[in-house]
Amino acid sequence: MINDSLRFKQRLMIASMLFGLFFGAGNIIFPVFLGQLAGDQVLLASLGFNLTAVGLPMLAIAAMAVTESESVYELSLRVSKPFAVLFTVALYLMIGPLFAIPRLATVSYEVGVASWVDQMGLSQTWGLAAYSLLFFGGAYLFSRKSSNLIQLIGQWMTPLLILLLALVFVQACLKGSFDFPSGTLDHPLANSFIKGYDTMDGLAGLAFGIVIIRSIRSLGLKNPHRISQEVLLSGGLCVLMMGLVYFALILLGADSLNYSQLAANGGEALPRIVSHYFGWFGQILLTLIVIVACFKTTLGLVVAFSQAFQQIFPGSKGWLWAVLACLVPGLLANVGLDRMIALTTPFLMLIYPLAMVLILLALLANQWASKRVYQICLWVTAFFAVFDFINHSPAFIKQSIWGAAMIRWAKQNFLFYQLGLAWFLPVLLSLGFCFIFRKRLADQ
């Protein structure tokens, strides 16, 4: 049956599915830890975090809708085919088997399961290995029925997660003091903006485009323009929910300083908070929250990864990509949460600016930006983002002779480099230059 538009209930279910796809590991632990760091600067921290963790996914969804692109690969073809292949592969590896997917398993284990393994006197090494096998085995089995994602995630798993989180928020409102101590976060707005990268949702907004659009089509909507409108409407509902939940989690983290010390990371802070409010039941509640949150996002990422790589490499088998998206993370998940975050950050500093500029061009310059405009702006972005990549790299790169020299030179010459935004001003200038000479660039 072909429909002209979605009913509100269908739109809400798509928004719920999208929330479920986005809201995984980092979406719970990062805002809680940010709240602890921010303390009494919680409002500025919340604003900065939401600009990237909520604003970027919405802009990514809008870019897909405005350009009527079915996937990030199709959107990236506006630059060139080699860029489209390289960028899409890099993006899906980042939010797929190399970083985001293994992090989902690691977070759900360390936050929700590790304490149970300790209580049973079992080895954490073998516990994590067994959990990874079950986690990714289940993800593969459910991913083979991708047509049921709307019902499974949108109708069941996301409402369950929201209900569980609501229990924590209500209890905190009843018992919390919300008299925030001083925080330790310098430049709360700028640093929170950068910390929003860690959720990877700006990248996920591009990556999940193919899943959202195919899900809307499965409900009987075929007109590309109407699909774009429904993507915007469903995306708007989704990010509204995300923004409210993030704000609540940041408040929880800030208030926790009244009864707990600053944690090493969000995975350590969250169990303390839930235990404070719920006692022994908190451990059960926390286990349910993190497993539901992480499993549904893993499921969405496995489906998105396999569908995208089928599009990039026509003729390949989707089930093979799904196996790869589960097997590789199953091995990497045993690295550990802190090390996983440390390895991820440099690559985020490199690829996130490229994604943001691609989104910006699609939204602001859709009517006049030629291939040359896209290429100029993205080459400028890549050049400056490399310096941010080096500045956030492990010590063996950052402290090498050439690495230290590049960082020293960048500090002396690049505005906003210390904030991780060296690319920002050059990109704005490049965009202005391209707008002035847009006709000449279009002729090349």
C-alpha positions as a Markdown table, in Angstrom:
| # | Residue | x | y | z |
|---|---|---|---|---|
| 1 | Met | 0.0 | 0.0 | 0.0 |
| 2 | Ile | 1.4 | 3.4 | -1.0 |
| 3 | Asn | 0.8 | 6.3 | 1.4 |
| 4 | Asp | 1.0 | 10.1 | 0.9 |
| 5 | Ser | 2.2 | 10.7 | 4.5 |
| 6 | Leu | 2.7 | 8.9 | 7.8 |
| 7 | Arg | 0.2 | 8.9 | 10.6 |
| 8 | Phe | 1.4 | 10.5 | 13.9 |
| 9 | Lys | 1.7 | 7.1 | 15.5 |
| 10 | Gln | 3.9 | 5.9 | 12.7 |
| 11 | Arg | 6.0 | 9.1 | 12.9 |
| 12 | Leu | 6.4 | 8.7 | 16.6 |
| 13 | Met | 7.5 | 5.1 | 16.1 |
| 14 | Ile | 10.1 | 6.2 | 13.6 |
| 15 | Ala | 11.3 | 8.8 | 16.1 |
| 16 | Ser | 11.4 | 6.2 | 18.8 |
| 17 | Met | 13.4 | 3.9 | 16.6 |
| 18 | Leu | 15.8 | 6.7 | 15.8 |
| 19 | Phe | 16.2 | 7.6 | 19.4 |
| 20 | Gly | 17.0 | 3.9 | 20.1 |
| 21 | Leu | 19.6 | 3.8 | 17.3 |
| 22 | Phe | 21.3 | 6.9 | 18.7 |
| 23 | Phe | 21.1 | 6.3 | 22.4 |
| 24 | Gly | 23.7 | 3.8 | 23.3 |
| 25 | Ala | 26.9 | 3.5 | 25.3 |
| 26 | Gly | 28.4 | 7.0 | 25.3 |
| 27 | Asn | 25.0 | 8.7 | 25.4 |
| 28 | Ile | 24.6 | 7.5 | 29.0 |
| 29 | Ile | 28.1 | 7.6 | 30.5 |
| 30 | Phe | 29.5 | 10.8 | 28.8 |
| 31 | Pro | 26.8 | 13.3 | 30.0 |
| 32 | Val | 26.9 | 11.9 | 33.5 |
| 33 | Phe | 30.7 | 12.3 | 33.7 |
| 34 | Leu | 30.4 | 15.7 | 32.1 |
| 35 | Gly | 28.0 | 16.8 | 34.8 |
| 36 | Gln | 30.5 | 15.7 | 37.5 |
| 37 | Leu | 33.3 | 17.7 | 35.8 |
| 38 | Ala | 31.0 | 20.8 | 35.2 |
| 39 | Gly | 29.5 | 21.1 | 38.7 |
| 40 | Asp | 28.0 | 24.5 | 39.1 |
| 41 | Gln | 28.7 | 25.2 | 35.4 |
| 42 | Val | 26.1 | 22.6 | 34.5 |
| 43 | Leu | 24.0 | 24.9 | 32.2 |
| 44 | Leu | 26.9 | 26.0 | 30.0 |
| 45 | Ala | 28.2 | 22.4 | 29.9 |
| 46 | Ser | 24.7 | 21.2 | 28.9 |
| 47 | Leu | 24.5 | 23.8 | 26.2 |
| 48 | Gly | 27.9 | 22.9 | 24.7 |
| 49 | Phe | 27.3 | 19.2 | 24.9 |
| 50 | Asn | 23.8 | 19.4 | 23.3 |
| 51 | Leu | 25.2 | 21.5 | 20.4 |
| 52 | Thr | 27.2 | 18.5 | 19.1 |
| 53 | Ala | 25.4 | 15.6 | 20.7 |
| 54 | Val | 21.9 | 16.7 | 19.7 |
| 55 | Gly | 22.4 | 19.6 | 17.2 |
| 56 | Leu | 24.8 | 17.7 | 14.9 |
| 57 | Pro | 22.6 | 14.6 | 14.5 |
| 58 | Met | 19.6 | 16.8 | 13.7 |
| 59 | Leu | 21.7 | 18.7 | 11.1 |
| 60 | Ala | 22.9 | 15.4 | 9.7 |
| 61 | Ile | 19.3 | 14.2 | 9.4 |
| 62 | Ala | 18.3 | 17.5 | 7.8 |
| 63 | Ala | 21.2 | 17.3 | 5.3 |
| 64 | Met | 20.0 | 13.9 | 4.2 |
| 65 | Ala | 16.5 | 15.2 | 3.9 |
| 66 | Val | 17.2 | 18.5 | 2.1 |
| 67 | Thr | 19.5 | 16.8 | -0.5 |
| 68 | Glu | 17.1 | 13.8 | -0.8 |
| 69 | Ser | 20.2 | 11.5 | -0.4 |
| 70 | Glu | 19.5 | 7.9 | 0.6 |
| 71 | Ser | 22.8 | 7.4 | 2.3 |
| 72 | Val | 26.0 | 9.1 | 3.3 |
| 73 | Tyr | 27.7 | 7.6 | 0.3 |
| 74 | Glu | 25.2 | 9.3 | -2.0 |
| 75 | Leu | 25.7 | 12.6 | -0.2 |
| 76 | Ser | 29.5 | 12.3 | -0.4 |
| 77 | Leu | 29.4 | 11.8 | -4.1 |
| 78 | Arg | 28.9 | 15.6 | -4.3 |
| 79 | Val | 32.7 | 15.8 | -3.5 |
| 80 | Ser | 34.0 | 13.0 | -5.7 |
| 81 | Lys | 33.7 | 9.2 | -6.0 |
| 82 | Pro | 37.1 | 8.5 | -4.4 |
| 83 | Phe | 36.2 | 10.8 | -1.4 |
| 84 | Ala | 32.7 | 9.2 | -1.2 |
| 85 | Val | 34.2 | 5.7 | -0.9 |
| 86 | Leu | 37.0 | 6.6 | 1.5 |
| 87 | Phe | 34.9 | 8.9 | 3.7 |
| 88 | Thr | 32.0 | 6.4 | 3.9 |
| 89 | Val | 34.2 | 3.5 | 4.6 |
| 90 | Ala | 36.1 | 5.5 | 7.3 |
| 91 | Leu | 32.9 | 6.7 | 8.9 |
| 92 | Tyr | 31.3 | 3.3 | 9.0 |
| 93 | Leu | 34.4 | 1.7 | 10.4 |
| 94 | Met | 34.5 | 4.4 | 13.1 |
| 95 | Ile | 30.9 | 4.0 | 14.2 |
| 96 | Gly | 31.0 | 0.3 | 13.3 |
| 97 | Pro | 33.3 | -2.6 | 14.0 |
| 98 | Leu | 36.5 | -0.7 | 14.9 |
| 99 | Phe | 35.2 | 1.8 | 17.6 |
| 100 | Ala | 31.6 | 2.3 | 18.4 |
| 101 | Ile | 30.3 | -1.2 | 18.3 |
| 102 | Pro | 33.0 | -2.8 | 20.5 |
| 103 | Arg | 32.6 | 0.2 | 22.9 |
| 104 | Leu | 28.9 | -0.7 | 23.3 |
| 105 | Ala | 29.8 | -4.2 | 24.4 |
| 106 | Thr | 32.6 | -2.9 | 26.7 |
| 107 | Val | 30.4 | -0.3 | 28.4 |
| 108 | Ser | 27.4 | -2.6 | 28.9 |
| 109 | Tyr | 29.8 | -5.2 | 30.5 |
| 110 | Glu | 31.8 | -2.9 | 32.7 |
| 111 | Val | 28.9 | -0.9 | 33.9 |
| 112 | Gly | 26.2 | -3.5 | 34.1 |
| 113 | Val | 27.7 | -7.0 | 34.3 |
| 114 | Ala | 31.2 | -6.8 | 35.8 |
| 115 | Ser | 30.0 | -6.4 | 39.4 |
| 116 | Trp | 27.9 | -9.6 | 39.1 |
| 117 | Val | 30.9 | -11.5 | 37.8 |
| 118 | Asp | 32.9 | -10.3 | 40.8 |
| 119 | Gln | 30.2 | -11.4 | 43.2 |
| 120 | Met | 30.3 | -14.9 | 41.7 |
| 121 | Gly | 34.1 | -15.0 | 42.0 |
| 122 | Leu | 34.6 | -15.5 | 38.3 |
| 123 | Ser | 37.4 | -14.2 | 36.1 |
| 124 | Gln | 36.7 | -10.8 | 34.5 |
| 125 | Thr | 38.7 | -11.8 | 31.4 |
| 126 | Trp | 36.6 | -14.9 | 30.8 |
| 127 | Gly | 33.4 | -13.0 | 31.9 |
| 128 | Leu | 34.0 | -10.3 | 29.2 |
| 129 | Ala | 34.8 | -13.0 | 26.6 |
| 130 | Ala | 31.6 | -14.9 | 27.3 |
| 131 | Tyr | 29.5 | -11.8 | 27.4 |
| 132 | Ser | 31.0 | -10.6 | 24.1 |
| 133 | Leu | 30.1 | -13.9 | 22.5 |
| 134 | Leu | 26.4 | -13.7 | 23.7 |
| 135 | Phe | 26.1 | -10.0 | 22.9 |
| 136 | Phe | 27.3 | -10.1 | 19.4 |
| 137 | Gly | 25.8 | -13.5 | 18.6 |
| 138 | Gly | 22.4 | -12.0 | 19.6 |
| 139 | Ala | 23.1 | -8.8 | 17.5 |
| 140 | Tyr | 23.9 | -10.9 | 14.4 |
| 141 | Leu | 20.7 | -13.0 | 14.8 |
| 142 | Phe | 18.4 | -10.0 | 15.2 |
| 143 | Ser | 20.2 | -8.0 | 12.4 |
| 144 | Arg | 19.2 | -10.7 | 9.9 |
| 145 | Lys | 15.6 | -9.4 | 10.3 |
| 146 | Ser | 16.2 | -5.8 | 9.6 |
| 147 | Ser | 12.7 | -5.2 | 8.4 |
| 148 | Asn | 11.5 | -5.6 | 12.0 |
| 149 | Leu | 13.7 | -2.8 | 13.3 |
| 150 | Ile | 10.8 | -0.4 | 13.7 |
| 151 | Gln | 8.8 | -2.8 | 15.9 |
| 152 | Leu | 11.7 | -4.2 | 17.8 |
| 153 | Ile | 13.5 | -1.0 | 18.6 |
| 154 | Gly | 10.8 | 1.7 | 18.2 |
| 155 | Gln | 7.9 | -0.1 | 19.8 |
| 156 | Trp | 9.6 | -2.2 | 22.5 |
| 157 | Met | 13.2 | -1.5 | 23.4 |
| 158 | Thr | 13.2 | 2.3 | 23.3 |
| 159 | Pro | 10.1 | 2.7 | 25.5 |
| 160 | Leu | 11.6 | 0.2 | 27.9 |
| 161 | Leu | 14.8 | 2.2 | 28.1 |
| 162 | Ile | 12.9 | 5.5 | 28.6 |
| 163 | Leu | 10.8 | 3.9 | 31.4 |
| 164 | Leu | 14.0 | 2.6 | 33.2 |
| 165 | Leu | 15.7 | 6.0 | 32.9 |
| 166 | Ala | 12.5 | 7.7 | 34.1 |
| 167 | Leu | 12.7 | 5.7 | 37.3 |
| 168 | Val | 16.1 | 7.1 | 38.0 |
| 169 | Phe | 15.2 | 10.7 | 37.1 |
| 170 | Val | 12.0 | 10.7 | 39.3 |
| 171 | Gln | 13.9 | 9.2 | 42.3 |
| 172 | Ala | 16.7 | 11.8 | 41.8 |
| 173 | Cys | 14.1 | 14.6 | 41.7 |
| 174 | Leu | 12.5 | 13.4 | 44.9 |
| 175 | Lys | 15.8 | 12.8 | 46.9 |
| 176 | Gly | 18.4 | 15.0 | 45.1 |
| 177 | Ser | 19.5 | 18.4 | 46.5 |
| 178 | Phe | 20.7 | 19.9 | 43.2 |
| 179 | Asp | 22.9 | 22.3 | 45.0 |
| 180 | Phe | 25.9 | 21.9 | 42.7 |
| 181 | Pro | 29.5 | 22.2 | 44.0 |
| 182 | Ser | 32.2 | 23.9 | 42.0 |
| 183 | Gly | 33.3 | 22.0 | 38.9 |
| 184 | Thr | 36.8 | 21.4 | 37.6 |
| 185 | Leu | 36.0 | 21.9 | 33.9 |
| 186 | Asp | 37.8 | 24.8 | 32.2 |
| 187 | His | 36.0 | 26.6 | 29.4 |
| 188 | Pro | 32.8 | 24.6 | 30.0 |
| 189 | Leu | 31.0 | 25.6 | 26.8 |
| 190 | Ala | 33.9 | 24.8 | 24.4 |
| 191 | Asn | 35.1 | 21.7 | 26.2 |
| 192 | Ser | 31.6 | 20.3 | 26.4 |
| 193 | Phe | 31.1 | 21.0 | 22.7 |
| 194 | Ile | 34.2 | 18.8 | 22.0 |
| 195 | Lys | 33.0 | 16.1 | 24.5 |
| 196 | Gly | 29.8 | 15.9 | 22.5 |
| 197 | Tyr | 32.0 | 14.4 | 19.7 |
| 198 | Asp | 32.4 | 11.3 | 21.9 |
| 199 | Thr | 28.8 | 10.2 | 21.5 |
| 200 | Met | 29.6 | 9.9 | 17.7 |
| 201 | Asp | 26.0 | 10.8 | 17.0 |
| 202 | Gly | 26.9 | 13.5 | 14.4 |
| 203 | Leu | 28.5 | 10.6 | 12.4 |
| 204 | Ala | 25.6 | 8.3 | 13.3 |
| 205 | Gly | 23.1 | 10.8 | 11.9 |
| 206 | Leu | 24.7 | 10.4 | 8.5 |
| 207 | Ala | 25.2 | 6.7 | 8.9 |
| 208 | Phe | 21.6 | 5.9 | 10.0 |
| 209 | Gly | 20.2 | 7.8 | 7.1 |
| 210 | Ile | 20.0 | 4.7 | 5.0 |
| 211 | Val | 18.1 | 2.8 | 7.8 |
| 212 | Ile | 15.7 | 5.6 | 8.5 |
| 213 | Ile | 14.8 | 6.1 | 4.8 |
| 214 | Arg | 14.3 | 2.4 | 4.1 |
| 215 | Ser | 12.2 | 2.1 | 7.3 |
| 216 | Ile | 9.9 | 4.9 | 6.1 |
| 217 | Arg | 9.6 | 3.3 | 2.7 |
| 218 | Ser | 8.6 | 0.1 | 4.4 |
| 219 | Leu | 5.5 | 1.9 | 5.8 |
| 220 | Gly | 4.3 | 2.6 | 2.2 |
| 221 | Leu | 5.8 | 6.1 | 1.6 |
| 222 | Lys | 7.5 | 6.2 | -1.9 |
| 223 | Asn | 7.6 | 9.9 | -2.9 |
| 224 | Pro | 11.2 | 11.2 | -2.3 |
| 225 | His | 10.1 | 14.7 | -1.3 |
| 226 | Arg | 7.5 | 13.3 | 1.2 |
| 227 | Ile | 10.1 | 10.9 | 2.6 |
| 228 | Ser | 12.5 | 13.9 | 3.2 |
| 229 | Gln | 9.7 | 15.7 | 5.1 |
| 230 | Glu | 9.0 | 12.7 | 7.2 |
| 231 | Val | 12.7 | 12.3 | 8.0 |
| 232 | Leu | 12.8 | 15.9 | 9.2 |
| 233 | Leu | 9.6 | 15.5 | 11.3 |
| 234 | Ser | 10.7 | 12.2 | 12.9 |
| 235 | Gly | 14.2 | 13.5 | 13.4 |
| 236 | Gly | 12.9 | 16.6 | 15.2 |
| 237 | Leu | 10.9 | 14.5 | 17.6 |
| 238 | Cys | 13.9 | 12.3 | 18.3 |
| 239 | Val | 16.4 | 15.0 | 19.1 |
| 240 | Leu | 13.9 | 16.7 | 21.4 |
| 241 | Met | 13.8 | 13.5 | 23.4 |
| 242 | Met | 17.5 | 13.2 | 23.3 |
| 243 | Gly | 18.1 | 16.8 | 24.5 |
| 244 | Leu | 15.8 | 16.3 | 27.5 |
| 245 | Val | 17.5 | 13.1 | 28.5 |
| 246 | Tyr | 21.0 | 14.5 | 28.1 |
| 247 | Phe | 20.1 | 17.5 | 30.3 |
| 248 | Ala | 18.7 | 15.2 | 33.0 |
| 249 | Leu | 21.8 | 13.0 | 32.9 |
| 250 | Ile | 24.1 | 16.0 | 33.2 |
| 251 | Leu | 22.1 | 17.2 | 36.2 |
| 252 | Leu | 22.4 | 13.7 | 37.8 |
| 253 | Gly | 26.2 | 13.8 | 37.3 |
| 254 | Ala | 26.6 | 17.3 | 38.8 |
| 255 | Asp | 24.4 | 16.5 | 41.8 |
| 256 | Ser | 26.3 | 13.3 | 42.5 |
| 257 | Leu | 29.3 | 15.4 | 43.7 |
| 258 | Asn | 27.2 | 16.0 | 46.9 |
| 259 | Tyr | 27.4 | 12.4 | 47.9 |
| 260 | Ser | 30.3 | 10.9 | 45.8 |
| 261 | Gln | 33.8 | 11.8 | 44.7 |
| 262 | Leu | 34.7 | 12.6 | 41.2 |
| 263 | Ala | 34.8 | 9.3 | 39.2 |
| 264 | Ala | 37.5 | 8.3 | 36.7 |
| 265 | Asn | 34.8 | 8.0 | 33.9 |
| 266 | Gly | 31.1 | 7.9 | 33.4 |
| 267 | Gly | 31.1 | 4.1 | 33.6 |
| 268 | Glu | 32.3 | 4.4 | 37.2 |
| 269 | Ala | 30.0 | 7.4 | 38.1 |
| 270 | Leu | 26.7 | 5.9 | 36.9 |
| 271 | Pro | 26.7 | 2.8 | 39.2 |
| 272 | Arg | 27.4 | 5.1 | 42.2 |
| 273 | Ile | 24.5 | 7.3 | 41.3 |
| 274 | Val | 22.0 | 4.4 | 40.8 |
| 275 | Ser | 23.2 | 2.6 | 44.0 |
| 276 | His | 22.8 | 5.9 | 46.0 |
| 277 | Tyr | 19.1 | 6.2 | 45.0 |
| 278 | Phe | 18.1 | 2.5 | 44.8 |
| 279 | Gly | 20.5 | 0.5 | 47.0 |
| 280 | Trp | 20.7 | -3.2 | 46.1 |
| 281 | Phe | 18.0 | -2.9 | 43.5 |
| 282 | Gly | 20.1 | -0.2 | 41.7 |
| 283 | Gln | 22.5 | -2.9 | 40.4 |
| 284 | Ile | 19.6 | -4.8 | 38.7 |
| 285 | Leu | 18.2 | -1.5 | 37.3 |
| 286 | Leu | 21.6 | -0.4 | 36.0 |
| 287 | Thr | 22.2 | -3.8 | 34.3 |
| 288 | Leu | 18.9 | -3.5 | 32.5 |
| 289 | Ile | 19.5 | 0.1 | 31.4 |
| 290 | Val | 22.9 | -0.4 | 29.9 |
| 291 | Ile | 22.2 | -3.7 | 28.2 |
| 292 | Val | 19.0 | -2.5 | 26.6 |
| 293 | Ala | 20.7 | 0.8 | 25.6 |
| 294 | Cys | 23.8 | -0.8 | 24.1 |
| 295 | Phe | 22.2 | -3.8 | 22.5 |
| 296 | Lys | 19.6 | -1.9 | 20.4 |
| 297 | Thr | 22.2 | 0.6 | 19.2 |
| 298 | Thr | 24.6 | -2.3 | 18.3 |
| 299 | Leu | 21.7 | -3.9 | 16.3 |
| 300 | Gly | 21.1 | -0.6 | 14.4 |
| 301 | Leu | 24.8 | -0.1 | 13.7 |
| 302 | Val | 25.2 | -3.7 | 12.4 |
| 303 | Val | 22.3 | -3.2 | 10.0 |
| 304 | Ala | 23.5 | 0.2 | 8.9 |
| 305 | Phe | 27.0 | -1.1 | 8.3 |
| 306 | Ser | 25.9 | -4.1 | 6.3 |
| 307 | Gln | 23.4 | -2.1 | 4.2 |
| 308 | Ala | 26.0 | 0.7 | 3.5 |
| 309 | Phe | 28.8 | -1.7 | 2.4 |
| 310 | Gln | 26.4 | -3.5 | 0.1 |
| 311 | Gln | 25.7 | -0.2 | -1.5 |
| 312 | Ile | 29.4 | 0.7 | -1.8 |
| 313 | Phe | 30.4 | -2.7 | -3.1 |
| 314 | Pro | 27.4 | -4.0 | -5.2 |
| 315 | Gly | 27.1 | -7.7 | -5.5 |
| 316 | Ser | 28.5 | -8.4 | -2.0 |
| 317 | Lys | 26.5 | -10.3 | 0.5 |
| 318 | Gly | 24.8 | -8.4 | 3.4 |
| 319 | Trp | 25.2 | -11.3 | 5.8 |
| 320 | Leu | 29.0 | -11.3 | 5.3 |
| 321 | Trp | 29.2 | -7.7 | 6.3 |
| 322 | Ala | 27.0 | -8.4 | 9.3 |
| 323 | Val | 29.3 | -11.2 | 10.4 |
| 324 | Leu | 32.3 | -8.8 | 10.0 |
| 325 | Ala | 30.4 | -6.1 | 12.0 |
| 326 | Cys | 30.0 | -8.6 | 14.9 |
| 327 | Leu | 33.2 | -10.7 | 14.8 |
| 328 | Val | 35.7 | -7.8 | 14.8 |
| 329 | Pro | 34.1 | -5.9 | 17.7 |
| 330 | Gly | 33.8 | -9.2 | 19.6 |
| 331 | Leu | 37.6 | -9.3 | 19.6 |
| 332 | Leu | 38.2 | -5.6 | 20.2 |
| 333 | Ala | 35.7 | -5.3 | 23.0 |
| 334 | Asn | 38.2 | -7.0 | 25.3 |
| 335 | Val | 40.6 | -4.0 | 25.1 |
| 336 | Gly | 38.9 | -2.1 | 28.0 |
| 337 | Leu | 36.8 | 1.1 | 28.3 |
| 338 | Asp | 39.4 | 3.8 | 29.1 |
| 339 | Arg | 41.8 | 2.5 | 26.4 |
| 340 | Met | 38.9 | 2.3 | 23.9 |
| 341 | Ile | 38.0 | 6.0 | 24.5 |
| 342 | Ala | 41.6 | 7.0 | 24.3 |
| 343 | Leu | 42.1 | 5.3 | 20.9 |
| 344 | Thr | 38.8 | 6.7 | 19.6 |
| 345 | Thr | 39.4 | 10.4 | 20.4 |
| 346 | Pro | 42.1 | 11.2 | 17.8 |
| 347 | Phe | 40.1 | 9.7 | 14.9 |
| 348 | Leu | 37.0 | 11.6 | 16.0 |
| 349 | Met | 39.0 | 14.9 | 15.9 |
| 350 | Leu | 39.9 | 14.1 | 12.3 |
| 351 | Ile | 36.7 | 12.7 | 10.9 |
| 352 | Tyr | 34.1 | 14.8 | 12.8 |
| 353 | Pro | 35.1 | 18.2 | 11.2 |
| 354 | Leu | 34.9 | 16.6 | 7.8 |
| 355 | Ala | 31.4 | 15.3 | 8.6 |
| 356 | Met | 30.3 | 18.7 | 10.0 |
| 357 | Val | 31.5 | 20.6 | 6.9 |
| 358 | Leu | 29.8 | 18.1 | 4.6 |
| 359 | Ile | 26.6 | 18.6 | 6.5 |
| 360 | Leu | 27.1 | 22.4 | 6.5 |
| 361 | Leu | 27.6 | 22.6 | 2.8 |
| 362 | Ala | 24.6 | 20.3 | 2.1 |
| 363 | Leu | 22.4 | 22.6 | 4.2 |
| 364 | Leu | 23.7 | 26.1 | 3.4 |
| 365 | Ala | 25.1 | 25.7 | 0.0 |
| 366 | Asn | 22.8 | 23.1 | -1.6 |
| 367 | Gln | 21.6 | 25.4 | -4.3 |
| 368 | Trp | 25.0 | 26.9 | -5.4 |
| 369 | Ala | 27.8 | 24.6 | -4.2 |
| 370 | Ser | 29.6 | 22.8 | -7.1 |
| 371 | Lys | 31.9 | 19.9 | -6.7 |
| 372 | Arg | 34.8 | 22.3 | -6.6 |
| 373 | Val | 33.3 | 24.2 | -3.7 |
| 374 | Tyr | 32.9 | 20.9 | -1.8 |
| 375 | Gln | 36.5 | 19.9 | -2.6 |
| 376 | Ile | 38.0 | 23.2 | -1.5 |
| 377 | Cys | 36.2 | 23.4 | 1.8 |
| 378 | Leu | 36.8 | 19.7 | 2.7 |
| 379 | Trp | 40.5 | 19.9 | 1.8 |
| 380 | Val | 40.9 | 22.9 | 4.0 |
| 381 | Thr | 39.1 | 21.1 | 6.8 |
| 382 | Ala | 41.2 | 18.0 | 6.5 |
| 383 | Phe | 44.5 | 20.0 | 6.6 |
| 384 | Phe | 43.6 | 21.7 | 9.9 |
| 385 | Ala | 41.9 | 18.7 | 11.4 |
| 386 | Val | 45.2 | 16.7 | 11.0 |
| 387 | Phe | 46.8 | 19.0 | 13.6 |
| 388 | Asp | 43.9 | 18.3 | 16.0 |
| 389 | Phe | 44.3 | 14.6 | 15.4 |
| 390 | Ile | 48.0 | 14.8 | 16.4 |
| 391 | Asn | 47.3 | 16.9 | 19.5 |
| 392 | His | 44.9 | 14.2 | 20.8 |
| 393 | Ser | 47.0 | 11.2 | 19.7 |
| 394 | Pro | 48.8 | 8.7 | 22.1 |
| 395 | Ala | 52.1 | 9.9 | 23.5 |
| 396 | Phe | 54.2 | 8.0 | 21.0 |
| 397 | Ile | 52.8 | 10.2 | 18.2 |
| 398 | Lys | 52.2 | 13.4 | 20.2 |
| 399 | Gln | 55.6 | 13.5 | 21.8 |
| 400 | Ser | 57.6 | 12.4 | 18.8 |
| 401 | Ile | 60.0 | 14.9 | 17.2 |
| 402 | Trp | 57.7 | 15.7 | 14.3 |
| 403 | Gly | 54.5 | 15.5 | 16.3 |
| 404 | Ala | 55.8 | 17.9 | 19.0 |
| 405 | Ala | 57.0 | 20.3 | 16.2 |
| 406 | Met | 53.6 | 20.3 | 14.5 |
| 407 | Ile | 51.8 | 20.9 | 17.7 |
| 408 | Arg | 54.2 | 23.7 | 18.7 |
| 409 | Trp | 53.7 | 25.4 | 15.3 |
| 410 | Ala | 50.0 | 25.0 | 15.4 |
| 411 | Lys | 49.7 | 26.6 | 18.9 |
| 412 | Gln | 51.6 | 29.6 | 17.6 |
| 413 | Asn | 49.6 | 30.1 | 14.3 |
| 414 | Phe | 46.1 | 28.6 | 14.6 |
| 415 | Leu | 43.3 | 30.3 | 16.4 |
| 416 | Phe | 41.1 | 28.1 | 18.6 |
| 417 | Tyr | 43.7 | 25.3 | 18.3 |
| 418 | Gln | 43.8 | 24.7 | 22.1 |
| 419 | Leu | 40.1 | 24.2 | 22.0 |
| 420 | Gly | 40.3 | 21.5 | 19.3 |
| 421 | Leu | 38.7 | 23.8 | 16.7 |
| 422 | Ala | 41.6 | 24.9 | 14.6 |
| 423 | Trp | 39.6 | 24.1 | 11.4 |
| 424 | Phe | 36.6 | 26.3 | 12.3 |
| 425 | Leu | 37.8 | 29.8 | 11.1 |
| 426 | Pro | 39.6 | 28.6 | 8.0 |
| 427 | Val | 36.5 | 26.7 | 6.9 |
| 428 | Leu | 34.3 | 29.8 | 7.4 |
| 429 | Leu | 36.8 | 31.9 | 5.3 |
| 430 | Ser | 36.9 | 29.2 | 2.6 |
| 431 | Leu | 33.1 | 29.1 | 2.5 |
| 432 | Gly | 33.0 | 32.9 | 2.1 |
| 433 | Phe | 35.6 | 32.7 | -0.7 |
| 434 | Cys | 33.7 | 30.0 | -2.5 |
| 435 | Phe | 30.4 | 32.0 | -2.3 |
| 436 | Ile | 32.0 | 35.1 | -3.8 |
| 437 | Phe | 33.6 | 33.1 | -6.7 |
| 438 | Arg | 30.8 | 30.5 | -6.9 |
| 439 | Lys | 30.1 | 31.1 | -10.6 |
| 440 | Arg | 33.7 | 30.8 | -11.6 |
| 441 | Leu | 34.2 | 27.7 | -9.5 |
| 442 | Ala | 31.0 | 26.2 | -11.1 |
| 443 | Asp | 32.5 | 26.6 | -14.6 |
| 444 | Gln | 35.7 | 24.6 | -13.7 |
